[in-house]
Amino acid sequence: MEMINKSFLMKLCWFIMNSNSHGARFMRAKFSRSKGGWINYYKKSSVWLGIKWVMNDVEPNSSWVVGNGNNIWLWRDAWCTDISFAAMLNIEASGISMNAKVADIISNNKWAMTATVSSIFEKLGVNILYLPSPSNKNDERIWKHSPSGVFSVASGYDIIRDHRPKFCWAKWIWNKCIHPRLAAQSWKLLHGSVGTNDRLQKIGICLASKCYLCGRHSESMTHILWGCSFMEEIWIWIHNIFNLKRGNYITDIMNVARSQSEAVRQAWNVASLSSMTEVWLSRNRVLFDGATLSINVLKIKILHRVRCSAARINGNLFNMVQDLLTLNNLGIGARSVKLRRSIECLWVPPPLGYLKISCDGAARGDPGAAGAGVTIRNHYSEVLATISQGLGSCSNYIAEVVAIILGLEWAVSNDHSKVWVVSDSKIAIYSFKCHMVPWFARGRWNAIKGFFTEITFSHIYREVNFAADSLAKQGSFLDQGVTTLSLGCPDQLVLEMPNKVYYRFC
């Protein structure tokens, strides 16, 4: 409850810091200093103590989208670095006023720094060339942990909670095809949160440990699931039903059916988890009820569990006899077959006087080492330029957005005011079309969007965007910030042809 309460107080703190409502302005006037920062002495208030409690969680996780610079303190706010300049070194000892605003080093929407300020930036390792571009818009405080830059209680809770290790099998268990009761039982087994002999010994209970299934080894959950000869026979039997290669551990079991149809994968998930659960329940019946162990009875129980989950197994089959036989052997019955269809795709040149900017992003992992790729062609389908840039470690979405920004910035620098931007990322195109550009690109977007007289954003299939995709993959192997710009078409780059039909199969 403390963490939930704290996350809601963070929301209140964010509201006070950013809202223009009467209540927020009143709180800022009462508890902030005229020269920036918050008061550090007592004032009577029912909420201020709570706000002070969460202030150190809110401010380090927020940043600024630079506009005209009037609302950002040059030294006190973290606007181009992770922490403020004042926190990095003693600015006051340099004789520089702490009351300077970012607007003081902006002139005509361009950076205009004095030699003293430039030397401080250089000393702190801030490259002036990579500063966010100023604009005539108002400055905007953003929340770093949201693409939109807007604080949410969920994102606030996520950064203050204790982050436990993630288990690779969690999504495998909490799946719509798995009954919640079966999922809960499997979760406890894989966590080892059950009363096996080795766990009882760890809490000080002295007993002789023996596996109640095979009777040959000491008992532990690892042995029961992966080392017991009784369980081994069950695993061989269930793998033979699905005609799959034998998996030895949990990661193998999860991935062994990856290439199968959706319906077979769902049936495999249910059957494998049911096998583990029923073996554990059989162990309990032997221990507590004195029951006789029967592998044939156990197999019947496993198949019964799978049949009871038949309504949850609603995926499609491949158009193969093997898939149908597998489901019939389990007693589930046939499922619908998804037939693949082909879609004709054409690369269309831009209208007369326009540039077509084809963009793509690639990440080796999500997040992972990423790159952005751009091809720029005119209405004759001639390549004017290609761009490939390394982005460091980031998500695919960030790479897609940055690729669009790179293409537009090239158009601005070369005086092209009519552009057609295409990408195979629907969400990236949607962000620009609906004026929901994510905060990390908003400053660059605000600085260039007023230049264009005509700008169109369109989604295309990747089958007619493979040139930009190739450049993005090349960029993922470049260091962060390294850009390869080619005027004209590079020799090794394969381009989309305007009179050729490409096919997409889905």
C-alpha positions in Angstrom: 0.0 0.0 0.0 2.9 2.3 0.7 4.1 2.1 -2.9 0.6 2.7 -4.3 0.2 5.7 -2.0 3.5 7.0 -3.1 2.7 6.6 -6.8 -0.5 8.7 -6.3 1.4 11.3 -4.5 3.8 11.4 -7.4 0.9 12.1 -9.6 -0.1 15.0 -7.4 3.5 16.3 -7.4 3.5 16.1 -11.2 0.2 18.1 -11.4 1.6 20.8 -9.1 4.8 21.1 -11.2 3.1 21.3 -14.6 -0.5 22.3 -14.5 -1.7 25.8 -15.1 -4.8 25.4 -13.0 -5.4 27.8 -10.1 -4.7 25.1 -7.5 -1.3 24.2 -9.1 -0.3 27.8 -9.5 -1.2 28.4 -5.8 0.9 25.5 -4.6 3.9 26.6 -6.7 3.6 30.2 -5.4 3.4 28.9 -1.8 6.2 26.3 -1.9 8.6 27.3 -4.6 11.3 30.0 -4.4 11.3 33.0 -6.8 14.8 32.1 -8.0 14.0 28.4 -8.7 13.7 25.3 -6.6 11.5 24.4 -3.7 11.6 25.8 -0.1 13.5 23.9 2.5 11.9 25.3 5.6 8.6 24.5 7.3 5.2 25.7 6.2 2.0 24.4 7.5 0.3 22.1 5.0 -1.6 18.8 5.0 0.0 17.7 1.6 3.4 19.4 1.5 5.2 16.7 3.5 3.9 14.0 1.1 5.0 16.1 -1.9 8.5 16.5 -0.4 8.6 12.8 0.1 8.2 12.0 -3.6 10.0 15.0 -5.1 13.3 13.1 -5.4 11.4 10.4 -7.4 9.7 12.7 -9.7 12.4 15.3 -10.7 15.2 12.9 -11.7 12.7 11.0 -13.9 11.5 14.0 -15.8 13.2 16.2 -18.4 12.3 19.0 -20.8 11.4 19.4 -24.4 13.2 22.7 -25.2 11.1 25.3 -26.9 11.8 29.0 -26.4 13.7 28.3 -23.1 11.7 30.7 -21.0 10.5 28.1 -18.4 13.8 26.2 -18.0 16.5 27.1 -15.6 19.8 26.8 -17.4 21.8 25.4 -14.5 19.2 24.0 -12.1 17.1 21.9 -14.5 18.1 18.7 -16.2 17.2 19.7 -19.8 20.0 18.2 -21.9 21.6 15.8 -19.4 20.4 13.2 -16.9 21.1 15.5 -14.0 21.4 19.3 -13.7 24.6 21.2 -14.4 24.4 22.6 -10.9 24.6 19.1 -9.5 27.6 18.2 -11.6 29.9 21.0 -10.4 30.0 24.2 -8.4 28.6 26.7 -10.9 28.3 29.5 -8.3 32.1 29.4 -7.7 32.6 30.3 -11.4 30.8 33.7 -10.8 27.9 32.7 -13.1 24.3 33.7 -12.1 22.2 30.7 -11.1 19.1 32.6 -12.3 19.9 32.2 -16.0 17.3 30.7 -18.2 17.9 28.5 -21.3 16.3 31.4 -23.2 19.4 33.5 -22.4 21.5 31.3 -24.8 18.9 31.2 -27.6 18.7 33.8 -30.4 16.4 33.5 -33.3 15.6 29.9 -32.6 19.4 29.1 -32.6 21.9 28.5 -29.9 23.9 31.6 -29.1 26.3 30.7 -26.2 28.9 32.9 -24.7 32.5 31.5 -24.5 32.1 30.9 -20.7 29.0 28.8 -21.1 30.5 26.9 -24.1 33.6 26.1 -22.0 31.4 24.7 -19.1 29.4 22.6 -21.6 32.7 21.3 -23.0 34.1 20.6 -19.6 31.0 18.5 -18.8 31.3 16.5 -22.0 28.1 18.0 -23.6 28.5 18.3 -27.4 26.8 21.5 -28.5 26.1 20.0 -31.9 23.8 17.4 -30.4 21.8 19.8 -28.2 18.0 19.7 -28.8 16.9 22.2 -31.4 15.1 25.2 -29.9 11.8 26.5 -31.4 9.2 29.2 -30.8 7.0 26.8 -28.9 6.6 26.8 -25.1 8.9 24.5 -23.1 7.3 21.3 -22.0 8.3 19.1 -19.0 8.0 15.5 -19.9 8.0 12.2 -18.0 10.8 10.0 -19.3 9.1 6.7 -18.7 6.2 7.4 -21.1 6.4 7.8 -24.9 3.9 10.6 -24.7 5.8 12.3 -21.9 2.7 12.3 -19.7 3.0 11.0 -16.1 0.8 8.0 -15.2 0.4 6.3 -11.9 1.3 2.9 -13.5 4.6 4.2 -14.8 5.3 5.9 -11.4 4.6 2.7 -9.5 6.8 0.8 -11.9 9.9 2.8 -11.2 9.6 2.8 -7.4 8.5 -0.8 -6.8 10.9 -3.7 -6.1 11.8 -5.3 -9.5 12.0 -9.0 -9.0 13.8 -11.2 -11.6 11.6 -12.0 -14.7 11.0 -15.6 -15.5 11.2 -16.7 -19.1 8.2 -19.0 -18.6 5.8 -16.5 -17.1 4.1 -15.7 -20.5 4.0 -19.4 -21.3 1.9 -20.0 -18.2 -0.3 -16.9 -18.0 -1.8 -17.5 -21.4 -5.4 -17.4 -22.5 -5.3 -21.1 -23.5 -4.4 -22.1 -19.9 -7.1 -22.4 -17.3 -6.3 -20.0 -14.4 -6.3 -23.0 -11.9 -3.8 -24.9 -14.0 -1.7 -21.8 -14.4 -1.6 -21.2 -10.7 -0.6 -24.8 -9.9 2.1 -24.7 -12.6 3.4 -21.4 -11.3 3.9 -22.9 -7.8 5.7 -25.9 -9.2 8.1 -24.0 -11.4 8.8 -21.5 -8.5 9.5 -24.5 -6.3 6.9 -23.2 -3.8 5.7 -26.7 -2.8 6.6 -29.0 0.1 9.2 -31.2 -1.4 11.6 -33.0 1.0 14.5 -30.8 0.3 12.5 -27.7 1.2 11.4 -29.3 4.4 15.0 -30.1 5.3 16.0 -26.5 4.7 13.6 -25.2 7.3 15.0 -27.6 9.9 12.7 -30.7 9.6 14.8 -33.8 9.9 13.6 -36.6 7.6 15.0 -39.1 5.1 14.5 -37.8 1.6 13.2 -40.2 -1.1 11.4 -39.6 -4.4 7.9 -41.1 -4.0 7.7 -41.6 -7.8 10.8 -43.5 -8.7 12.1 -44.4 -5.2 15.7 -44.1 -6.3 16.9 -40.6 -5.5 16.3 -37.9 -2.9 13.3 -35.7 -3.7 13.5 -32.1 -5.1 11.3 -30.3 -7.6 14.2 -30.3 -10.1 14.4 -34.1 -9.8 10.7 -34.6 -10.0 10.3 -32.6 -13.2 13.5 -33.3 -15.0 15.3 -36.2 -13.5 12.8 -38.8 -12.3 12.5 -41.9 -14.4 8.7 -41.9 -13.9 8.4 -38.4 -15.1 10.8 -39.2 -18.0 8.3 -41.8 -19.3 5.5 -39.2 -19.2 7.6 -36.7 -21.1 8.5 -39.3 -23.8 4.9 -40.2 -24.2 3.6 -36.6 -24.5 6.4 -35.7 -27.0 5.5 -38.7 -29.1 1.9 -37.6 -29.3 3.0 -34.3 -30.7 5.8 -35.9 -32.8 8.2 -33.4 -31.3 11.9 -33.6 -30.4 12.5 -34.3 -26.7 13.0 -31.2 -24.6 15.0 -31.6 -21.4 14.4 -28.4 -19.4 11.8 -25.7 -19.1 13.3 -23.5 -21.9 13.4 -26.6 -24.2 9.8 -27.5 -23.4 8.7 -23.9 -24.1 10.4 -23.6 -27.5 10.1 -27.1 -28.9 6.7 -26.4 -30.5 7.6 -22.9 -31.7 7.4 -23.9 -35.4 4.0 -25.6 -35.1 0.6 -24.1 -35.9 -1.1 -21.9 -33.3 -3.6 -24.6 -32.3 -0.9 -27.2 -31.8 1.2 -24.8 -29.8 -1.7 -24.1 -27.5 -2.5 -27.8 -27.1 1.2 -28.4 -26.3 1.2 -25.7 -23.6 -1.8 -27.3 -22.0 -0.5 -30.8 -22.3 3.0 -30.1 -20.9 1.7 -28.1 -17.9 -1.0 -30.7 -17.3 1.7 -33.4 -17.2 3.7 -31.6 -14.6 0.7 -30.8 -12.4 -0.8 -34.3 -12.6 2.6 -35.9 -11.7 2.8 -33.7 -8.6 -0.8 -34.6 -7.6 0.0 -38.3 -8.1 3.0 -37.8 -5.8 0.8 -36.3 -3.1 -1.8 -39.2 -3.4 1.0 -41.7 -3.0 2.4 -39.8 0.1 -0.8 -38.8 1.9 -3.4 -41.3 0.7 -1.2 -44.4 0.2 -2.4 -44.7 -3.3 -0.8 -47.0 -5.8 1.1 -45.3 -8.6 -0.2 -46.2 -12.1 1.2 -44.5 -15.2 -1.8 -45.5 -17.3 -4.2 -43.8 -14.9 -2.0 -40.8 -14.9 -2.0 -40.6 -18.7 -5.8 -40.7 -18.7 -5.9 -37.8 -16.2 -3.6 -35.8 -18.3 -5.7 -36.3 -21.5 -8.8 -35.5 -19.5 -7.3 -32.1 -18.5 -6.4 -31.4 -22.1 -9.9 -32.2 -23.3 -11.4 -29.9 -20.5 -9.3 -27.1 -22.0 -10.5 -27.7 -25.6 -12.7 -24.6 -25.6 -9.7 -22.5 -24.8 -7.7 -23.9 -27.7 -9.0 -21.8 -30.5 -6.0 -21.2 -32.7 -5.7 -22.1 -36.4 -4.1 -25.2 -37.9 -1.7 -25.5 -40.7 -3.2 -27.2 -43.7 -1.4 -30.5 -42.7 -2.6 -34.0 -41.9 -0.1 -34.2 -39.0 -1.8 -31.3 -37.2 -5.2 -32.9 -37.5 -3.9 -36.2 -36.3 -2.3 -34.6 -33.2 -5.5 -32.9 -32.1 -7.5 -36.0 -32.8 -5.2 -38.1 -30.7 -5.7 -35.7 -27.8 -9.4 -35.8 -28.2 -9.7 -32.1 -29.0 -10.9 -32.3 -32.6 -10.3 -30.2 -35.7 -9.8 -26.5 -35.7 -10.1 -24.0 -38.6 -7.3 -23.7 -41.1 -5.9 -20.3 -41.9 -5.2 -20.1 -45.6 -2.5 -17.7 -46.7 -3.4 -15.1 -49.2 -1.1 -12.9 -51.4 -1.3 -9.1 -51.6 0.1 -7.2 -54.6 2.4 -4.4 -53.4 3.7 -1.6 -55.6 6.4 1.0 -55.0 4.8 4.3 -56.2 6.9 7.3 -57.1 6.0 10.6 -55.4 4.0 13.3 -57.2 5.7 16.0 -59.3 7.8 18.3 -57.1 7.6 16.0 -54.0 10.3 13.9 -52.3 9.5 10.4 -51.2 11.2 9.7 -47.9 11.2 5.9 -47.1 12.1 5.2 -43.5 12.7 2.2 -41.4 14.2 1.2 -38.0 15.8 -2.0 -36.9 16.8 -3.2 -33.4 18.7 -6.4 -32.7 16.5 -7.3 -29.8 13.8 -5.1 -28.4 15.4 -3.1 -26.9 18.8 -3.8 -28.4 21.5 -2.4 -30.7 19.4 -0.3 -33.1 19.8 1.7 -36.3 17.8 4.0 -38.6 17.7 3.8 -42.4 16.3 6.4 -44.9 16.1 6.5 -48.7 15.1 9.8 -50.4 13.9 9.7 -54.0 12.3 12.2 -56.4 9.4 11.9 -58.8 11.7 10.4 -61.4 12.5 7.6 -58.8 16.1 8.8 -58.7 17.8 8.4 -55.3 19.0 11.8 -54.0 20.4 10.5 -50.7 20.5 7.6 -48.3 21.1 7.8 -44.6 22.1 5.1 -42.1 22.6 6.0 -38.4 23.6 4.0 -35.3 21.3 4.7 -32.4 22.8 2.6 -29.6 20.5 0.5 -27.5 16.8 1.3 -27.9 13.5 -0.2 -29.0 12.2 -0.7 -32.5 9.6 2.0 -32.1 12.3 4.6 -31.1 14.3 3.6 -34.2 11.3 4.0 -36.5 10.5 7.5 -35.2 14.2 8.7 -35.4 14.4 7.4 -39.0 11.4 9.7 -39.9 13.0 12.7 -38.2 16.3 12.0 -39.9 14.7 12.0 -43.3 12.7 15.2 -42.6 15.8 17.0 -41.3 17.6 16.2 -44.5 14.7 17.6 -46.5 14.8 20.8 -44.5 18.6 21.2 -44.9 18.2 20.8 -48.6 15.2 23.2 -49.0 12.6 20.6 -50.0 9.2 21.8 -48.6 7.0 19.1 -50.1 7.5 15.6 -48.9 5.8 12.2 -48.7 7.0 10.1 -45.8 6.4 6.4 -45.8 7.3 3.7 -43.2 6.3 0.1 -42.5 5.6 1.0 -38.9 1.9 1.8 -38.3 2.4 3.2 -34.9 5.2 5.5 -36.0 3.1 6.9 -38.8 0.1 7.2 -36.5 2.2 9.2 -34.0 3.0 11.9 -36.7 -0.4 11.9 -38.4 -2.2 12.4 -35.1 0.2 14.9 -33.6 1.3 12.5 -30.9 5.1 12.6 -31.6 6.9 11.0 -28.6 8.8 13.3 -26.3 12.3 12.2 -27.3 11.7 13.4 -30.9 9.3 16.3 -30.1 11.9 19.0 -29.9 13.4 18.1 -33.3 10.0 17.8 -34.8 8.8 21.2 -33.5 12.0 22.8 -34.9 11.4 21.6 -38.5 7.6 21.0 -39.0 6.9 24.7 -39.8 9.2 24.6 -42.8 7.0 22.2 -44.9 4.2 23.5 -47.1 3.0 19.9 -47.9 3.7 16.8 -45.8 2.0 13.5 -46.1 2.5 10.4 -43.9 1.6 6.9 -45.2 2.0 3.3 -44.0 3.4 0.8 -46.5 4.2 -2.9 -46.4 7.8 -3.9 -45.7 7.9 -5.7 -49.1 8.2 -2.3 -50.8 10.4 -0.8 -48.1 13.4 -3.2 -48.1 16.0 -0.6 -49.2 15.4 1.5 -46.0 15.3 -1.8 -44.0 18.7 -2.8 -45.3 20.1 0.7 -44.4 18.6 0.4 -40.9 20.2 -3.0 -40.3 23.5 -1.6 -41.4 23.0 1.3 -38.9 22.4 -1.2 -36.1 26.1 -2.2 -36.4 27.3 1.4 -36.2 28.2 3.2 -32.9 25.7 5.5 -31.4 25.5 8.8 -33.2 27.6 7.6 -36.2 25.9 8.5 -39.5 26.6 7.4 -43.0 25.2 9.8 -45.6 25.4 8.9 -49.3 24.4 11.3 -52.1 22.9 9.1 -54.8 22.5 5.3 -54.5 25.2 3.2 -52.9 26.5 0.4 -55.1 25.4 -2.4 -52.9 21.9 -1.1 -52.2 19.0 -2.9 -53.9 16.1 -0.5 -54.6 12.4 -1.0 -55.1 11.4 -0.7 -58.7 8.3 1.4 -59.7 7.0 -0.9 -62.4 7.5 -4.2 -60.5 4.9 -6.1 -58.5 5.9 -7.4 -55.1 3.9 -9.9 -53.1 3.1 -10.0 -49.4 1.8 -13.4 -48.0 -0.4 -13.3 -44.9 
